[in-house]
Amino acid sequence: MSPAEPTLNPLARELNQKLESDAPEVLAMLSPLGRRLYFPKGILSQSAEAKERGKRFNATIGIATEGGSPMYLPSMLRSLEGISASDAFNYAPPAGRPDLRERWAEKLVEENPALRGKKFGTPIVTNAITHGLAVVGDLFVGEGDRILLPDKLWGNYRLTYEVRLGAKIATYPFYAGGGFHVEAFSNALREQAAGREKLLVLLNFPNNPTGYMPTPSEGEAITRALLAQAEKGTKLVVLLDDAYFGLFYHLGGKSMTESLFGLLANRHPNLLAIKLDGATKELFVWGLRCGFVTFGPGRAESASAACAVLDAKARGAIRGAISNSPQLSQTLVSRALASSSIDAERKAKCEILRARAEKVFEVANAPRFGESFEVYPFNSGYFMCVRVKGVDAEKLRVHLLDAHETGLISTSATDIRIAFSCLEVEQIEPLFETLHRGIQELQGR
């Protein structure tokens, strides 16, 4: 225990003692805030007891009731055909509806064969993946901590971890030739781990902004590098942002079709795998803001005990920030997961996106565009990137808006991100012709 431990709330101290007994490596991974977090035995726990045992009167929870269910305005419920007031307007538990959590856990095992037989926590519901990243940050990211990311990254990671929590992001080159730069990752992993007890590693596949998913051999190499570093004694917190999971198109070769989470969970005591995913993109419900955090500790024999502690601390982080995620969103997602048609529905939408991705792959790699841009490898998700030649990407972005009414995203001085997810197939070739024309205009040709 650190000198500050005696000042902890007794509930936090009890949780930390459980980790110290069952998973001391995980205790060492916690941030100062993570060590302080706990789920209070206050209104919520007392209300839960009253719900079970207060058969005569229950005057505990802070909602208004009428006729034994939440009070509601008919004008609100009219738009929710087939959904009860309780499933729409009542508070959800801080960690999420139990039925939804169990259904998402079943989905994880079904779609990630490497997870079968592994010990991992029940997914915790978050207000989409961005909130999940923040919850994980509260638990594990402290001032001055180092987070390893590729140089092609979603910019919000900086806001979440550098600006909010005072961590420092270190990067390595994402690409080598036609794929992921495994050697650069392995070297950066060793270099950033040197002299540090703990290192956080964030892997986002399929990647935003590149749309790249590793090949099976690249996934195995990433896994080997992480395990080798864990063997050397570094405490590794590996965050797996799987926001675009399931959207695999295998362009230019076969990619992985499961998360690295299954390859990393229960593999080494010094490695904690954390999966972040959600209905947001996987079920095409962006505005419902329904995501999940799932913990995969390194010790299989004590994984249940470690996950129970991390679950309590995550619930404390959620309770102290947003209280809970929306009940209605969770109801809709849980019902969809239970539907017999959901697999076919998802497949149909994925095929639409696949057709767009294949068209982009065909058009963007046309030789006539070679003097204007280079296509980065992509095979999955919503996006692809090009490296523009002879012009500044931000100036090009503005020029395309002003001269051609075309909106794209500049992610660096050289890179342009194109979201083919929001393009119809027939729009793809004209878009790339416009991109080519804009570059040529700025090149003075």
Rosetta blueprint (number, residue, H / E / L):
1 M L
2 S L
3 P L
4 A L
5 E H
6 P H
7 T H
8 L L
9 N L
10 P H
11 L H
12 A H
13 R H
14 E H
15 L H
16 N H
17 Q H
18 K H
19 L H
20 E H
21 S H
22 D H
23 A L
24 P H
25 E H
26 V H
27 L H
28 A H
29 M H
30 L L
31 S L
32 P H
33 L H
34 G H
35 R H
36 R H
37 L L
38 Y L
39 F L
40 P L
41 K L
42 G L
43 I H
44 L H
45 S H
46 Q H
47 S H
48 A H
49 E H
50 A H
51 K H
52 E H
53 R H
54 G L
55 K L
56 R L
57 F L
58 N L
59 A L
60 T L
61 I L
62 G L
63 I L
64 A L
65 T E
66 E E
67 G L
68 G L
69 S E
70 P E
71 M L
72 Y L
73 L L
74 P H
75 S H
76 M H
77 L H
78 R L
79 S L
80 L L
81 E L
82 G L
83 I L
84 S L
85 A H
86 S H
87 D H
88 A H
89 F H
90 N L
91 Y L
92 A L
93 P L
94 P L
95 A L
96 G L
97 R L
98 P H
99 D H
100 L H
101 R H
102 E H
103 R H
104 W H
105 A H
106 E H
107 K H
108 L H
109 V H
110 E H
111 E H
112 N L
113 P H
114 A H
115 L H
116 R L
117 G L
118 K L
119 K L
120 F L
121 G L
122 T L
123 P L
124 I E
125 V E
126 T E
127 N L
128 A H
129 I H
130 T H
131 H H
132 G H
133 L H
134 A H
135 V H
136 V H
137 G H
138 D H
139 L H
140 F H
141 V L
142 G L
143 E L
144 G L
145 D L
146 R E
147 I E
148 L E
149 L E
150 P E
151 D L
152 K L
153 L L
154 W L
155 G L
156 N H
157 Y H
158 R H
159 L H
160 T H
161 Y H
162 E H
163 V H
164 R L
165 L L
166 G L
167 A L
168 K E
169 I E
170 A E
171 T E
172 Y E
173 P L
174 F L
175 Y E
176 A E
177 G L
178 G L
179 G E
180 F E
181 H L
182 V H
183 E H
184 A H
185 F H
186 S H
187 N H
188 A H
189 L H
190 R H
191 E H
192 Q H
193 A H
194 A L
195 G L
196 R L
197 E L
198 K E
199 L E
200 L E
201 V E
202 L E
203 L E
204 N E
205 F L
206 P L
207 N L
208 N L
209 P L
210 T L
211 G L
212 Y L
213 M L
214 P L
215 T L
216 P H
217 S H
218 E H
219 G H
220 E H
221 A H
222 I H
223 T H
224 R H
225 A H
226 L H
227 L H
228 A H
229 Q H
230 A H
231 E H
232 K L
233 G L
234 T L
235 K E
236 L E
237 V E
238 V E
239 L E
240 L E
241 D E
242 D L
243 A L
244 Y L
245 F L
246 G L
247 L L
248 F E
249 Y L
250 H L
251 L L
252 G L
253 G L
254 K L
255 S L
256 M L
257 T L
258 E L
259 S L
260 L L
261 F H
262 G H
263 L H
264 L H
265 A L
266 N L
267 R L
268 H L
269 P L
270 N L
271 L E
272 L E
273 A E
274 I E
275 K E
276 L E
277 D E
278 G E
279 A H
280 T H
281 K H
282 E H
283 L L
284 F L
285 V L
286 W H
287 G H
288 L H
289 R L
290 C L
291 G E
292 F E
293 V E
294 T E
295 F E
296 G E
297 P L
298 G L
299 R L
300 A H
301 E H
302 S H
303 A H
304 S H
305 A H
306 A H
307 C H
308 A H
309 V H
310 L H
311 D H
312 A H
313 K H
314 A H
315 R H
316 G H
317 A H
318 I H
319 R H
320 G H
321 A H
322 I L
323 S L
324 N L
325 S L
326 P L
327 Q H
328 L H
329 S H
330 Q H
331 T H
332 L H
333 V H
334 S H
335 R H
336 A H
337 L H
338 A L
339 S L
340 S L
341 S L
342 I H
343 D H
344 A H
345 E H
346 R H
347 K H
348 A H
349 K H
350 C H
351 E H
352 I H
353 L H
354 R H
355 A H
356 R H
357 A H
358 E H
359 K H
360 V H
361 F H
362 E H
363 V H
364 A H
365 N L
366 A L
367 P H
368 R H
369 F H
370 G L
371 E L
372 S L
373 F E
374 E E
375 V E
376 Y L
377 P L
378 F L
379 N L
380 S E
381 G L
382 Y L
383 F E
384 M E
385 C E
386 V E
387 R E
388 V E
389 K L
390 G L
391 V L
392 D L
393 A H
394 E H
395 K H
396 L H
397 R H
398 V H
399 H H
400 L H
401 L H
402 D H
403 A H
404 H H
405 E L
406 T L
407 G L
408 L L
409 I E
410 S E
411 T L
412 S L
413 A L
414 T L
415 D E
416 I E
417 R E
418 I E
419 A E
420 F H
421 S H
422 C H
423 L L
424 E L
425 V H
426 E H
427 Q H
428 I H
429 E H
430 P H
431 L H
432 F H
433 E H
434 T H
435 L H
436 H H
437 R H
438 G H
439 I H
440 Q H
441 E H
442 L H
443 Q H
444 G L
445 R L
